[in-house]
Amino acid sequence: MIYQENQIRQFQTVFGYNLLSEIEFFVAEPFLLVTMEDLWQKYESKFNINSEYLYFVNSLEIKDLDEDAKKFENIKSIIGFGGGQAMDVAKFLNWKTNSKLYQFPSSLSVDAVFGHRAGVREDSNVKYLGWAVPEAIYIDFDILKSCPKHLNTGGLGDVLCFYTGIFDWEYAHRIGKCEEKWAYNQSLADISKSKADNVVNNIDDVCELTDNGIQFLVDALKWGGASFHGAGWNPRHIEGVEHFFFYALESYTKKKFLHGQAVCLGVVIGCMMHQKKEDELLGIIHQAGIDIRPEAMGIEWEDVEKTLYSLKNYVIENKFHYGIANDFEVTKEFFQSVKNKVESKFNK
C-alpha cells in the first residue's frame, strides 16, 4: 500500500493569540478543567470556574484515573490545559465520560495532544489506551512563548525519534524480523523522514520559537500523533529504540522525566547502536538546549548504564516491536562511548 499524508486524518488545529479568552463563548458547561497546579497559579484569572470542576493532575496510574472519572460522569466538556500529562489525562477522562474535548497545550514538549490514545501508567509501566478526538486543538502563540523554551524544544524528542524508528524498521526488515501486520512500508517511512527533515532544516526558527518555527514543530508532531492510528495502529515509522530506552529508564529508576530529555538521550543512543546520524542529531539536541546529561534529569550515569544492560530483556519481556535493541549487546566500551560523546558536547 502506498500512503499519502492527506490519507491520514489529523486533528483540527487552530493557531492564534489570546485563545483562552474565547472559552466562555463556545465550551458547553459544566466543563472540567484538567491542568497542573503550577500552571493554574499563573492563568487562574483566565477562567471562571468552580473548584469542583478543577482537576489537578497528580497521578497517571489507571486505577487512580478510573476512580476520578466516576466523579465527573455528568460534565459536558473537558478542557485540557498544560503539557503532555494534562493532555493525556484529559483524553483519558474524556474517553471515560463521553464528553466533548478541547485541548490547549501550554508547551510542545511531546506529541501527546495530537494522538488518540492516552499515555497512562499501570504499576509504573507505560500503557497507551483509550480513544479521544478533540473538537479542536488550540495553539496559542502567547502561551507557548511564555513557557520555558526548553519545554517547547523538548518536543524534538517526538520528532527526531522518526529517524531511529525508521532505522529500527529497516533493520528488522533487512533481517526478516518485521511483524506481518507491520511489514516495511517505504511511503510511510518517507513521510516521517520528510517531517523530521523539515524540522531539522528549520532548526533555527524552531529554537527561537518564531511563529513559523512553532508551525514546523506542530506539523511534525501532528503527523507523529495521528499516523499511529491512521496507519492501522502502526508505530514503526514514528518510534523505536529511543522510546524503549525511555520506558526502561523510567521503569528502572521509578522516576518521571521531562519527555524530551529522556527520549533525546535515547535518540543518541539508538543512533549510536545503528551507527547513523549520531553526531548530527546530538548537535541538533544541543543547539535546542535539551540537556540530556543524567545529572540534568536528576539521575546518575550508573542509572543509564544499568538501563542499557537490561534494555534487551526489557524490550523482549514487554513484547515491543523488533529492532536493534533485541540484538545489540551493550558492552562497557559502548556505554563509555555514549557517556564520552554526550559529555564532550554538553561540557564545553
N, C-alpha and C positions, 0 to 999 in steps of 0.2 A: 504494500500500500504506500502511496505517495502522499505525505501530509503537506498541507499548506497552512500558513499561520491563520488565515481567515476561517479555517475549518474549526479552530479551537475557540470555543466561546469564552470570552474573558468578561470579568465583572465590569459593570458601568463605573467609570471613574471620572470624577469631576475635579478639575483644578481651579483654584481661585484664592481669594483673600477674604478674611473675616467670615468664614463659612459657618462657624458655630453660632453666630448671631441669628441665623435663619431657622434654627431648630424649632422654635416655638410655632412657626408657621406651617410646618408640614409633618412633624412627627406626632403620631397619634398617642394620646395619653390614656392611661398611665404608662409611662415608659421607665425602664430600668437603665440607669447609667452604670456601665461597667468600666472601672478605671483603677488607677493606682493612687494611694493616699497622698504621696508627694506631689503628684500632678494635680490632684484636686485642690490642694492648697494654693496653687498658682492660678487656677482657672475657675475657682468656685463662683466668682462673680458673673461668669458667662451662663450660668444655669439657674433656673428657678425650679427647685426640686425638693420634695420631702425626703428626709433622711431614710425612710423605709424603702425608698426606691434608689438608694445609692449603694452600690456594691463595690467594695474594695477587694481586689484580687489578693488573696493570701495563700492559696493552695492551688495546685494544678492536679491534685490527686482525684481520680474519677469518683471515688467513694465520697469525698467531700463535696464535689460539684453536684453529684446526684442528689445529695441531701439538700443543698442550697436551692437547686432548681425547683424543688417541691414548694418553696416559699413564694414562688413568683408565677404560679400557674395562671393567674388572671391578668397579667400585664399584656398590653397590646404591642408594645415596641421595645426593642433593646438598642441602646447606643453604646458601641464600643469606643472608648477614647483612651488611647495610650499606646504602648509598644506592643511587641508580639504576644506577651502573656495576656494582656487585656483583650487583644483581638481574638485569641484562641478561646478564652473563657466566654467572651460574648457569643462566639459561634456555638460553643457547646450549649450554653443556656438557651440560645435561640432554637437550637435543634430540639431541646427538651420541652420548650414551652410553645413551639409553633407560633411564634410572634414574628413581627417584621423586624429586620435588622438594618441598622445604619452604622457604618464604620468610619471613624475619624482617627487615623493613625497619627500619633504625636511624633513618630520618628519612622525612618525606613530601615530599621535595624535587621529586619527579617522579611520574608515574603508571606508571612502568616495571613495577613489581611486579604491576600489575593487567592487563597486556596479554599476548597470546600470543606475539608476536614479540620478538626481541632487537634492541635498537638498538646495532649494532656499526659498524665503520668499514672502508671499502675505500679505501685510499690517502687517508685523512683525510676521506672523504666518508661521510655517514651512510647506512647501509643497514639496513632492518628486515627480518629474515628469521628463519626457524625456527618452531618450534611447541612450546610448553611450557604445560602446565596443572598448576599445583601441587596437591598434596594439600590444602594449606591455606596461607593467609597469616596470620601471627600479628602482630597489632597490640599490642605491649607498651607500655602507657602509661608505665611506668617508664623504658624505654629511650628512647622518643620525647621525654619531658620532660627527660631528661638531656642531650639533644642541643642544640647552639646553636639558639636559637629561629628565627633567620633561615633555617636549613636546612629547617625544617618549613614555615614560612610561604612559603618559596620554591615549594612545591607549588601556590601560587596561579597560577603561570605556566601550569600544565597545566589550570587551571580557567577563568581569565579568557580563555584562548585560544578557549573555546567561542564567546564573543561575536564575536571577529574572524573565526573560522572561518565562522560563520553570515553575517556581513556579506559575506564573500567569496562565499559560496554564493548569497546573494540577488543580489549584483551580477552574477555570471556568469549566473544565471537571467534576470535582467532584460534583459541584452543578448544573450541567446541563445547563450551560450558554455559552458553546462553540458555535461559529458561525458554521453553517452547512458546509460552504466551507473550514473551518479550523478545522475540527474535530481533536481531540488529536491524535498525531502520535508518538508512543514510539521510533521508529527508528530515526526520526528527532531529538527528544529530546536527545536521547543517543549520537548522533554525536556531537551536540552542547555541551553537558556536557563534552564529551571527549576532545574537543578542549580547553574548558576553563580549565579543569583539567590539561592538558598538559602544559599550560602557568603557572598555579599556582604551579605545581610541579617543574617547572624550573625557578621559580621567581628570583633566584639569578642571573642567566645568563641574564634574561630579564632586571633586574635592572642595571646590569653592561654593558648592550648593547654590549655583545660579539656578534660575528658573529652568533653563534648558538642561542643566545637569541633573536636577531633580526629575525631569521628564525622562531623560535617558535611563536613569536608575529604575524609575517606576515601570517603564516599558519592559525591561528585562525581568523585574520581579513579577510583573503580571503574567508573563509567559511561564515562569517557573511555577507560580501558584496554580494557574488554570490548566496547563498542559498535562499535569499529573492525571487529572480526571479526563481531560479531552483526548488523551492518547490511550484511554482504556485502563486507567489506574496504573500507568507505566511510569516508574520513577527513573528509568535507566538513563534518559537523556538529560536529567537535571540534578542528580546526586549520586554519590558513590562512597568511596573510602573516606573522604573528608568528613561526611556526616557520621559514618560508623565510628570514626575516631572520637568525634564529639560525644556521641551517645555513650561510648565506652568510658570516656573520661568522666562524664557526669555520673555514670553508674559506679565507677571505682571510687571517686572522691566524695560522692553524695553531696556535691555542691552544684549550685546553679551558676551558670556563666552568662556573660553577655554573648549572645549567639555568634555575632560576627567574629569575636576574638577566637573562640574555640574552633569554629569552623574554618577560619582563615589559617590557623595553625595546621589544621587537618589538610587544607588545600596544599600547603607547602610540603607536608609530609607525604601526601599522596603523589604529588608531582615528583618528589624525590624517589619514591618507590617505582614510578613509571619512567623516571629519568627523562622527563619532559617539562619544559616551561618553568622550572622551579625558580630560577633567578629572575625571570621576567615578572612572574606573579608575586614573588616576595617583594620586588621593587614597587609594584602597584600597591600592595598592602602597606608597605612602609610609607609611601607617599600619601596614602589616605589617612595616616595617623592611627592605624589599628594596631595597637601594641600587642603582639602575640607571644611575648615572653611570659613564662609561667608566673613570675612574680607580679606581673600586671593583672593576672587573673586570681591572685590570692592562693596560688599553689606553688609547688616546687618542681624542678626538673625531674626529680625522682618519681613524682606522680605521672609525668608524661612517659618516662621510661617504663614504668610498670604497666601502664595502659597499653603501650606499644607491644610489650612482650605478651600480653594477654589478648591482644586485638583479634588475632586469628581465631582463637577459641570463642571469643565473644560473638564474632560475626557468624560462625557456624552454629553456635547454640541458639542464636536469635533468628536463624534462617534468613539472613539478609541476602539480597541478590549477589550472585557470584562476581568477584572481582579480584583485584591484586591482593587484597588483604587475606584472601583464602589461601594463597600460596607463598606470599612473601615471608621469608624468615628474617625477623628482626634480630640483628646482632648488636653487640656492644659498639662496634665500629659504626654501624648505621645510625644508632641513636646519637653517638658523639658527633657525627657529621651534621645531623639535624640541629643539635644544640649549637654547634660552632657556626653554622650558616645563619641561624636566627640571631644569635648574639652579635655576630660580626656586623650585621646590618643595623640592629637597633642600639648597639652600644657605642656607635660612632658619635 
